[in-house]
Amino acid sequence: MALQPPLTNLPIATSNSGFYSNFNKIVALASKIVIAMIVIWAALFPEKAGAILGSMKSWSFSNLNYYYTWSVAFFVVVCLVIAIHPRWGKTVLGDGGKPEFSNFSWFSMMFGAGIGIGMLGYATGEPMWHIGDNPLIRMSTMDVQAALDAAGIAIAEGSSAMATYTAQVEAGNMSAIPGLVEAKTESAITSTYRYSFLHWGLGAWACYALVGIALAFFSYSRGLPLTIRSTLAPLFGRTLSGPIGHIVDITAVVATILGISQTIGLGLESFSAGLYNFTKIEWLMTTNSDGVLVASTGSMLLALAVVMVCSTLSALSGVGKGIKWLSNLNMLLSFSLLAFFAIFGSTMFALKILGLGIVDYIIHLPAITFQVFPADGAGSPGEWQGWWSIFYWAWWIAFAPFVGIFLARISKNRTIREFVVGSIVAPSFMCFLWFALLGGTAIDLELNGAANGSIFAKSLTAQLYETINVLMPQAAAVLSILIVILLLTYLVTSADSAVLVVNTINAGGSQEAATKHHIIIWGLILTAVIAALLLAGGLDAIQSAMIVGAIPFSFIMILMGMSLLKALIRDDMRNKNS
């Protein structure tokens, strides 16, 4: 029996006149209503909203660890399989014409919109945190505690299990346990980068690439609208023109707004920390419950206003002008910052970490991609996995509709294999390089005693600035200004890209429907969401809302992977029968 031809026409009803001309009113209005409810709730009941969102986040960390871990593993497998497959990898995502953007601009826009902000916030901070706390450190601590209990040795008040164990071994009262990983020592470096690379490597970029490839394939190769619902055509067919398709697109819009809110929120905190580092204006920072200086809500709200004004102006200029120009600028500034660390940082130490870290990551990739630690409470590896890995998987999934549509928009006429290499392999290596140079320098400064604990003592987003203070105090102010400018370009690029993507979804895939009024309104909506959540509980509230928003879209992404595989398999079957 001959297979039916693939679906190449998916009508999406749009208004013919008025403010919503060329927009699907149901998707546009329903998205705004859902987001408005979140904003009003967070603004009117900030304490209650923050508490409820926090409880939902904790529940997700404890109960969705298997689901999130295996979902991301599925996305990685799908992307690698379709790229490696002899025929599928050569599939052109378009009509065979010339790509719109050069390789440099293409990669710059992908990296800037996808993960640039995170590099400035986490490339130093995450390795610094993981060298003090990661699953292998926690398992080693548990092994030490078990050995002390077996030997009947109590831990003295004010001491720790590892300190007590070390003293007992040195005194000859206990035998050394082989293979222990101790916090803030060289023994923890390998595991530090194994997990840092896990979070910012193939798993992160596969979430984006899966959405991007599926959108580009069904839009450019099949002629369907450039919107999320089109990626499910092989599974639901023409029913996607109706309520099912509307729900899919609404879910994508909400996930996009909450995902970009988390990214911008992180960038605002780092932005404020950078301003404080060279101005020392006290109100920019405040002390949290742990006694650590963190960005004040007022400083982040002020930074938010600056960022959103700039991003709206950039979005009004379109992808080919403002966004492209800013992406090229932030890539050049990024290379300048990397060059500084390559010249003045702990370069040999960093290169050693990079090489050994990549080898270790590849060797352990299958295991750590599928590994789930039981959520056994405080101090367990499962608790750590919830705080870090599950949080990241939710973040990348919530961010995926935005980055995916943006990647598809700039990748017409690239092959699937080219897309995977350009949007997964190359950006992963770029992230690894950042983590090795910036994070490696910070670790080396602490291990050799030059920092004397000052980098460890800073908040995650301020550790980059403290590393510069220790490394080159005479140039710290100038470098802080450079980083703040770089961060601003990343923030603006991400925000304006998100506004354009949301309007594309609301317009049923049209990239020209959005007028300046729609761009300005969604810029204001995004600003309101971030401001309301900041007031409801700071970054914790934004993170919690993002994690909740990621859950429904994760189901859509799983279906998206199945849909793409089904389409490619059926194309092979049609070719054999023709």
C-alpha positions in Angstrom: 0.0 0.0 0.0 1.4 3.3 -1.1 2.1 5.9 1.6 0.1 9.1 1.6 2.2 12.2 0.6 3.4 14.3 3.5 1.3 17.2 4.7 2.4 20.4 2.9 -0.4 22.7 3.8 -1.5 23.6 7.3 -3.9 26.6 7.4 -3.8 28.7 10.5 -6.6 31.2 10.8 -5.5 34.8 11.1 -7.5 38.1 11.3 -7.9 40.1 8.1 -8.0 43.5 9.7 -7.7 45.4 12.9 -4.9 45.4 15.5 -4.5 41.6 15.2 -4.3 41.6 11.4 -2.4 38.6 10.2 -2.3 37.2 13.8 -4.1 34.3 15.2 -6.3 36.0 17.8 -6.8 32.9 20.0 -3.1 32.3 20.4 -2.1 35.9 20.8 -4.9 36.8 23.3 -4.7 33.5 25.3 -1.0 33.9 25.6 -1.4 37.4 26.9 -4.1 36.3 29.3 -2.0 33.5 30.8 1.0 35.7 31.3 -1.1 38.6 32.6 -2.5 36.3 35.3 1.0 35.4 36.3 2.0 39.0 36.5 -1.1 40.1 38.5 -0.8 37.2 40.9 2.9 37.9 41.5 2.3 41.6 41.8 -0.7 41.5 44.2 0.4 38.5 46.3 4.2 38.5 46.1 4.9 36.6 49.3 2.3 33.9 48.6 3.3 33.7 44.9 6.9 33.2 45.9 6.1 30.5 48.4 3.9 28.6 46.0 6.3 28.8 43.2 9.1 27.6 45.5 7.1 24.6 46.6 6.4 23.7 43.0 10.1 23.9 42.2 11.0 21.7 45.1 8.3 19.2 44.1 9.7 19.2 40.5 13.3 18.6 41.8 12.1 15.6 43.9 9.6 14.0 41.6 10.6 14.8 38.0 14.3 13.8 38.1 13.9 10.6 36.1 11.5 12.4 33.6 13.8 15.4 32.9 17.0 13.3 32.7 15.7 10.8 30.3 13.8 13.4 28.2 17.1 15.3 27.6 18.9 12.0 26.9 16.2 11.3 24.2 16.8 14.7 22.6 20.5 14.1 22.4 20.0 10.6 20.9 17.6 11.9 18.3 19.9 14.7 17.2 22.9 12.5 16.9 21.1 9.8 15.1 19.6 12.0 12.4 23.0 13.7 11.9 25.0 10.5 11.6 22.4 8.7 9.4 23.8 8.7 5.8 20.7 10.0 4.1 19.0 12.1 6.8 22.2 14.0 7.6 22.4 15.3 4.0 18.8 16.5 4.0 18.7 20.2 3.1 16.5 22.3 5.3 15.2 24.5 2.5 15.0 24.7 -1.2 18.7 24.2 -1.9 19.6 27.9 -2.2 22.3 29.9 -0.5 22.2 30.3 3.3 21.1 33.8 4.2 24.0 34.4 6.7 27.7 33.8 6.6 29.1 31.1 8.9 30.5 33.7 11.3 27.2 35.6 11.6 25.3 32.4 11.8 27.4 31.0 14.6 27.5 34.4 16.4 23.7 34.7 16.4 23.3 31.1 17.6 25.7 31.4 20.4 24.6 34.9 21.5 20.9 34.0 21.6 21.4 30.6 23.0 23.8 30.7 25.8 26.0 33.9 25.8 24.6 35.3 29.0 25.1 32.0 30.8 28.8 32.0 30.0 29.3 35.3 31.8 27.3 34.2 34.7 28.4 30.6 35.1 31.7 30.0 33.3 33.5 31.0 36.5 30.9 30.4 39.1 29.8 26.9 38.3 33.3 25.3 38.4 33.9 27.1 41.6 30.8 25.7 43.1 31.3 22.1 41.7 34.8 21.9 43.1 33.3 22.4 46.5 30.2 20.3 45.9 29.3 17.7 43.3 27.9 14.1 43.4 31.4 12.4 43.7 32.3 14.7 46.6 29.0 13.9 48.3 29.4 10.1 47.8 33.0 10.4 49.2 31.6 12.2 52.2 29.0 9.4 52.7 31.8 6.8 52.4 33.9 8.6 55.0 30.9 8.9 57.3 30.2 5.2 57.0 33.8 4.4 57.8 33.8 6.6 60.8 30.6 5.1 62.1 32.0 1.6 61.5 35.1 2.5 63.5 33.0 4.1 66.3 34.6 7.5 65.8 32.5 10.5 66.6 32.8 13.8 64.8 33.9 16.6 67.1 31.7 19.7 67.4 32.6 22.3 64.8 34.5 19.7 62.7 33.4 17.7 59.6 33.4 14.1 58.6 36.2 14.7 56.1 38.4 16.7 58.5 37.9 14.0 61.2 38.7 11.3 58.7 41.9 13.0 57.6 43.0 13.5 61.2 42.4 9.9 62.0 44.3 8.6 58.9 47.2 10.9 59.7 47.2 9.5 63.3 47.3 6.0 62.0 43.9 5.1 63.6 42.2 4.4 60.2 43.2 3.1 56.8 42.9 5.5 53.9 39.9 5.0 51.6 41.1 4.9 47.9 39.6 7.2 45.3 38.1 9.8 47.6 37.1 13.1 46.1 37.6 15.9 48.6 36.0 19.3 48.2 38.2 22.3 47.1 41.2 20.1 46.3 42.8 18.9 43.1 41.1 15.5 43.5 37.8 17.3 42.7 38.8 19.0 39.5 38.0 16.1 37.1 34.5 15.6 38.5 34.0 19.4 38.6 34.4 19.6 34.8 32.6 16.4 34.1 29.4 17.9 35.5 30.0 21.4 34.2 30.4 20.0 30.7 27.3 17.8 31.2 25.2 20.9 31.9 26.6 23.1 29.0 27.4 20.4 26.5 25.4 18.2 24.2 22.3 18.0 26.4 21.8 21.8 26.5 22.3 22.3 22.8 20.3 19.2 21.7 17.3 20.8 23.3 17.7 23.8 21.1 18.7 21.9 18.0 15.8 19.4 18.1 13.3 22.3 18.0 15.3 24.2 15.4 15.8 21.2 13.1 12.2 20.1 13.3 10.9 23.7 12.6 13.3 24.2 9.7 12.5 20.8 8.2 8.7 21.1 8.4 8.7 24.8 7.4 11.4 25.0 4.7 11.3 21.5 3.3 7.6 20.8 3.7 6.2 24.4 3.3 4.4 24.5 6.7 4.2 27.6 8.8 7.3 28.5 10.9 5.6 27.8 14.2 5.7 25.1 16.9 2.5 23.3 15.9 4.0 22.4 12.4 6.6 20.1 14.0 3.8 17.7 15.1 2.2 17.4 11.6 3.1 13.7 11.1 1.4 12.8 14.4 -1.7 15.0 14.3 -2.1 16.1 10.7 -4.7 18.8 9.8 -6.2 18.8 13.3 -3.3 21.1 14.2 -5.2 23.9 12.4 -7.7 23.8 15.3 -7.6 23.8 19.2 -4.8 21.3 19.5 -2.5 23.5 17.4 -3.5 26.6 19.4 -2.7 24.9 22.7 0.7 23.8 21.4 1.6 27.4 20.3 0.2 29.0 23.5 2.4 26.6 25.5 5.4 27.6 23.5 4.8 31.3 24.0 4.4 30.9 27.8 7.5 28.7 28.0 9.5 31.2 25.9 8.5 34.2 28.1 9.4 32.3 31.3 12.6 30.8 29.9 13.9 34.1 28.6 12.9 35.7 32.0 15.3 33.3 33.8 18.1 34.0 31.4 17.6 37.8 31.6 17.2 37.6 35.4 20.6 35.9 35.6 22.2 38.5 33.3 20.7 41.4 35.4 22.3 40.0 38.6 25.6 39.7 36.8 25.2 43.2 35.3 24.6 44.7 38.7 27.6 42.8 40.2 29.8 44.2 37.4 28.6 47.8 37.9 29.3 47.4 41.6 32.8 46.1 41.0 34.0 49.3 39.3 31.7 51.9 40.9 31.4 50.5 44.5 27.9 52.1 44.7 26.5 50.4 47.8 22.8 50.3 46.8 23.6 48.1 43.8 24.2 45.2 46.2 22.7 43.8 49.3 23.6 41.0 51.8 21.6 37.8 51.7 20.8 35.4 54.5 24.2 33.7 54.1 26.0 37.0 54.5 27.0 37.1 50.8 26.7 40.2 48.7 24.1 39.8 45.9 22.5 42.2 43.5 19.7 44.3 45.1 16.2 44.2 43.6 16.4 47.9 42.9 19.6 47.6 40.8 18.2 44.7 38.8 15.0 46.6 38.1 16.9 49.6 36.9 19.1 47.3 34.7 16.0 45.7 33.4 14.6 49.0 32.2 17.8 49.8 30.3 18.0 46.4 28.7 14.3 46.3 27.6 14.4 49.8 26.0 17.6 48.8 24.1 16.2 45.4 23.1 12.9 46.8 21.9 14.7 49.3 19.6 16.9 46.4 18.3 13.8 44.2 17.7 12.2 47.0 15.7 15.2 47.0 13.3 14.8 43.2 12.6 17.0 40.1 12.5 19.1 41.2 9.6 20.1 44.6 11.1 20.1 45.2 14.9 20.2 41.6 16.0 22.9 40.6 13.5 25.0 43.6 14.3 24.8 43.1 18.1 25.5 39.4 17.7 28.7 40.1 15.7 29.7 42.7 18.3 29.2 40.5 21.3 31.1 37.7 19.6 34.1 40.0 19.0 33.9 41.2 22.6 33.6 37.6 23.8 36.8 36.6 21.9 38.5 39.7 23.4 37.6 38.5 26.9 38.7 35.0 26.1 42.0 36.3 24.7 42.6 38.2 28.0 42.3 35.0 30.0 44.3 33.1 27.5 47.2 35.6 27.8 47.0 36.6 31.5 45.1 33.7 33.1 46.2 30.2 34.1 46.5 29.2 30.5 48.4 25.9 30.8 46.3 24.8 33.7 43.2 25.7 31.7 44.3 23.9 28.6 45.1 20.8 30.6 41.6 21.0 32.2 40.1 21.4 28.7 41.8 18.4 27.2 41.4 16.0 30.1 37.9 17.4 30.8 36.7 16.7 27.2 38.1 13.2 27.3 36.6 12.5 30.7 33.2 13.9 29.5 33.1 11.8 26.4 34.1 8.6 28.3 31.4 9.2 30.9 28.8 10.8 28.6 26.5 7.7 28.2 26.5 7.1 32.0 26.0 10.7 33.2 23.4 11.4 30.5 21.1 8.6 31.8 22.2 8.6 35.4 19.5 9.5 38.0 20.4 9.7 41.7 17.7 8.9 44.2 16.3 12.0 46.0 17.4 10.9 49.5 17.3 14.3 51.2 19.9 16.8 52.4 23.5 16.0 51.5 22.6 13.3 49.0 23.7 13.2 45.3 20.1 13.3 44.4 19.6 16.7 46.1 22.5 18.0 44.2 21.1 16.7 40.9 17.9 18.5 41.6 19.6 21.8 42.4 21.8 21.6 39.3 21.0 19.1 36.6 17.2 19.1 36.8 17.2 22.9 37.1 19.3 23.1 33.9 17.2 20.6 31.9 14.1 22.6 32.8 15.8 25.8 31.9 17.0 24.6 28.5 13.6 23.1 27.7 11.8 26.3 28.6 14.3 28.2 26.5 14.0 25.8 23.5 11.0 27.2 21.7 12.7 30.7 21.6 16.1 29.5 20.6 14.7 26.8 18.3 12.6 29.2 16.2 15.5 31.6 16.1 17.9 28.9 14.9 15.5 27.8 12.3 14.9 31.4 11.2 18.7 31.9 10.5 19.5 28.4 9.2 17.5 28.0 6.0 19.3 25.9 3.4 21.7 24.3 5.8 21.8 20.5 6.0 20.7 18.6 9.1 24.3 17.4 9.6 25.6 21.0 9.2 22.9 22.2 11.6 23.9 19.7 14.3 27.6 20.4 14.0 26.9 24.2 14.0 24.3 24.2 16.8 25.5 21.4 19.1 29.1 20.4 18.6 30.7 23.8 17.9 28.8 25.7 20.7 29.5 22.9 23.2 33.2 23.2 22.5 32.9 27.0 22.9 31.3 26.6 26.2 34.0 24.1 27.3 36.6 26.6 26.4 35.0 29.3 28.4 34.6 27.1 31.5 38.3 26.0 31.2 39.8 29.4 30.7 37.6 31.4 33.1 36.7 28.7 35.7 40.2 27.1 35.5 41.9 30.4 36.2 39.6 31.0 39.3 40.3 27.5 40.6 44.0 27.8 40.1 44.0 31.1 42.0 42.3 29.5 44.9 44.3 26.3 44.9 47.7 28.1 44.8 46.6 30.4 47.6 46.6 33.7 45.6 42.9 34.3 46.1 42.9 33.2 49.7 39.3 32.2 49.6 38.0 35.5 48.2 36.6 34.0 45.0 34.9 31.1 46.9 33.3 33.8 49.2 31.5 35.6 46.4 28.1 34.9 44.9 28.0 32.8 41.7 27.5 35.8 39.4 30.2 37.9 41.1 33.0 35.3 41.0 34.1 36.3 37.5 34.7 39.9 38.7 36.5 38.7 41.8 38.7 36.5 39.7 39.7 39.6 37.7 40.3 41.6 40.9 42.7 38.9 42.1 44.3 38.3 38.7 45.0 41.9 37.6 43.7 44.4 40.2 45.2 47.4 38.3 43.0 46.7 35.3 39.9 45.3 37.1 37.8 48.4 36.6 38.4 48.5 32.8 37.8 44.8 32.4 34.6 45.0 34.5 33.4 47.8 32.1 34.1 45.5 29.1 32.2 42.6 30.7 29.3 44.8 31.5 29.1 46.1 27.9 29.4 42.5 26.6 26.7 41.4 29.0 24.4 44.2 27.9 24.8 43.1 24.2 23.9 39.5 25.2 20.9 40.7 27.2 19.7 42.9 24.4 20.2 40.2 21.7 18.4 37.6 23.8 15.4 39.9 24.7 14.9 41.3 21.2 15.1 37.8 19.6 12.5 36.5 22.1 10.1 39.3 21.3 10.4 38.6 17.5 10.0 34.8 18.2 6.8 35.3 20.3 5.3 37.4 17.5 6.2 34.8 14.9 4.3 32.2 16.9 1.3 34.4 17.5 1.2 35.2 13.7 1.0 31.5 12.8 4.6 31.5 11.6 4.7 34.8 9.7 7.9 36.7 10.2 6.5 40.0 8.7 3.2 40.3 10.5 4.5 42.0 13.7 4.3 45.8 13.5 6.2 48.1 15.9 3.1 48.1 18.2 3.2 44.4 18.7 7.0 44.5 19.3 6.6 47.2 21.8 3.7 45.5 23.6 5.6 42.2 24.0 8.7 44.0 25.1 6.5 45.6 27.9 5.0 42.3 28.7 8.4 40.6 29.1 9.5 43.5 31.3 6.4 43.2 33.5 6.9 39.4 33.9 10.5 39.8 35.0 9.8 42.8 37.3 6.8 41.1 39.0 8.7 37.9 39.6 11.7 39.8 40.9 9.5 41.6 43.4 7.8 38.2 44.3 11.0 36.6 45.3 14.0 37.6 43.2 15.8 35.1 41.0 14.3 32.2 43.0 10.8 33.2 41.9 11.9 33.5 38.3 13.6 30.1 38.4 10.5 28.5 40.0 8.1 30.0 37.4 10.4 28.9 34.6 10.6 25.3 35.9 6.8 25.1 36.1 6.5 26.5 32.5 8.9 24.0 31.2 6.9 20.9 32.2 4.1 21.2 29.5 6.5 22.1 26.7 8.7 19.1 27.6 5.8 16.9 26.5 5.6 18.7 23.2 9.4 18.3 22.6 9.2 14.5 23.1 6.4 14.4 20.6 8.5 16.6 18.3 11.4 14.1 18.3 9.0 11.3 17.5 7.4 13.3 14.8 10.7 14.2 13.1 11.9 10.6 13.2 8.5 9.4 11.7 8.8 12.0 8.9 12.3 11.0 8.0 11.5 7.3 8.1 8.5 7.7 5.9 10.5 9.8 3.4 12.9 6.9 3.1 10.0 4.5 2.5 8.5 6.8 -0.2 11.9 7.0 -1.9 12.2 3.2 -2.0 8.7 2.8 -3.4 9.1 5.5 -6.1 
